[in-house]
């Protein structure tokens, strides 16, 4: 069974968005990480957090998402015990894998994405603690 781990939220700038998430929404800053072409910051405490995704290259996946959809929810992350098994389960239930195998994610996790084949365009990310 999966539980919500975080919401991935695409933004043009973490710095410009920070006041909204910290002050207006009252979510505590939880840290930042960098990846090739991507800056990531977490907000909120407890079981579910908000992950801000800032593209460092407009041609990246997140850059393309913002160009097409604007800022907003990019993915719903579900915490699972086994990402590989979750990817297989998703395929068996009509979801299209974006990742064929689990890969490294933020905060030392293992992740995998699937496309739910829905008009809302919100991706599903499976997250497994190491």
Beta strands, then each sheet from edge to edge (+ up, - down):
strand 1: 3-11
strand 2: 29-35
strand 3: 38-43
strand 4: 49-55
strand 5: 72-79
strand 6: 96-97
strand 7: 103-104
strand 8: 110-115
strand 9: 123-128
sheet 1: 2+ 3- 4+ 1+ 5- 9- 8+ 6-
sheet 2: 2+ 3- 4+ 1+ 5- 9- 8+ 7-
end
